[in-house]
């Protein structure tokens, strides 16, 4: 049986921190966008892993994130997703 490694555990400390920051920023931006539209930011995390990959790819292309392999990119996306979901659950509005 394979042991499941937590997202991002095999990334360097810098890459791990960057991926977590990407996730936190993504959740905060999404919440702010919903509030600007007079919508509630509530319920489960609405993001997808595909969106997380896009956020990481943008950071890589802007040279804000330095990862070198496809595996590292996927690990960073999964960590960004987990960070966003965790942040969302802390900042979203309670459902009525």
C-alpha positions as CSV (number, residue, x, y, z in Angstrom):
1,X,0.0,0.0,0.0
2,X,1.4,3.4,-1.0
3,X,1.6,6.1,1.7
4,X,-0.1,9.3,0.7
5,X,2.3,12.3,0.8
6,X,0.7,15.6,1.7
7,X,0.5,18.1,-1.1
8,X,3.7,20.0,-1.7
9,X,5.8,18.1,0.9
10,X,8.4,17.3,-1.7
11,X,8.8,20.9,-2.9
12,X,11.5,23.2,-1.7
13,X,10.6,25.5,1.2
14,X,10.5,28.5,-1.1
15,X,8.3,26.7,-3.7
16,X,6.0,25.4,-0.9
17,X,5.6,28.9,0.5
18,X,4.9,30.4,-2.9
19,X,2.2,27.7,-3.6
20,X,0.5,28.3,-0.3
21,X,0.6,32.1,-1.0
22,X,-0.9,31.5,-4.4
23,X,-3.8,29.5,-2.8
24,X,-4.4,32.1,-0.1
25,X,-4.5,34.9,-2.6
26,X,-6.8,33.0,-5.0
27,X,-9.3,32.4,-2.2
28,X,-9.2,36.0,-1.1
29,X,-9.6,37.3,-4.7
30,X,-12.5,35.0,-5.3
31,X,-14.3,36.1,-2.2
32,X,-13.7,39.8,-3.0
33,X,-15.0,39.2,-6.5
34,X,-18.2,37.6,-5.2
35,X,-18.8,40.3,-2.7
36,X,-18.3,43.0,-5.4
37,X,-21.2,41.3,-7.3
38,X,-23.3,41.3,-4.1
39,X,-23.1,37.6,-3.9
40,X,-22.5,35.5,-0.8
41,X,-19.1,33.8,-0.5
42,X,-20.4,30.7,1.3
43,X,-20.5,26.9,1.0
44,X,-17.7,24.6,-0.1
45,X,-14.6,25.7,-2.0
46,X,-15.7,26.5,-5.6
47,X,-12.2,26.2,-7.2
48,X,-10.9,23.3,-9.3
49,X,-7.5,21.7,-9.6
50,X,-7.4,22.8,-13.2
51,X,-7.7,26.4,-12.0
52,X,-4.9,25.8,-9.4
53,X,-2.7,24.6,-12.3
54,X,-3.4,27.8,-14.2
55,X,-2.6,30.0,-11.2
56,X,0.7,28.1,-10.7
57,X,1.5,28.4,-14.4
58,X,0.9,32.1,-14.3
59,X,3.3,32.5,-11.4
60,X,5.9,30.4,-13.2
61,X,5.6,32.5,-16.4
62,X,5.9,35.7,-14.4
63,X,9.1,34.2,-12.8
64,X,7.6,34.5,-9.4
65,X,7.8,30.7,-8.9
66,X,10.8,28.7,-9.7
67,X,10.0,25.0,-10.2
68,X,11.7,22.9,-12.8
69,X,9.8,19.6,-13.4
70,X,6.3,18.7,-14.3
71,X,6.0,16.8,-11.0
72,X,7.0,19.9,-9.0
73,X,4.4,21.9,-11.0
74,X,1.7,19.4,-10.2
75,X,2.7,19.3,-6.5
76,X,2.6,23.1,-6.4
77,X,-0.8,23.1,-8.0
78,X,-2.2,20.6,-5.5
79,X,-0.7,22.5,-2.6
80,X,-2.1,25.8,-4.0
81,X,-5.5,24.1,-4.2
82,X,-5.3,22.8,-0.7
83,X,-4.2,26.2,0.6
84,X,-7.1,27.9,-1.2
85,X,-9.6,25.5,0.1
86,X,-8.4,25.8,3.6
87,X,-8.4,29.6,3.4
88,X,-11.8,29.6,1.9
89,X,-13.3,27.6,4.8
90,X,-11.8,30.2,7.2
91,X,-13.0,33.3,5.3
92,X,-16.3,32.3,3.7
93,X,-19.6,33.5,5.0
94,X,-21.7,31.2,7.1
95,X,-24.6,29.9,5.2
96,X,-28.0,31.2,6.2
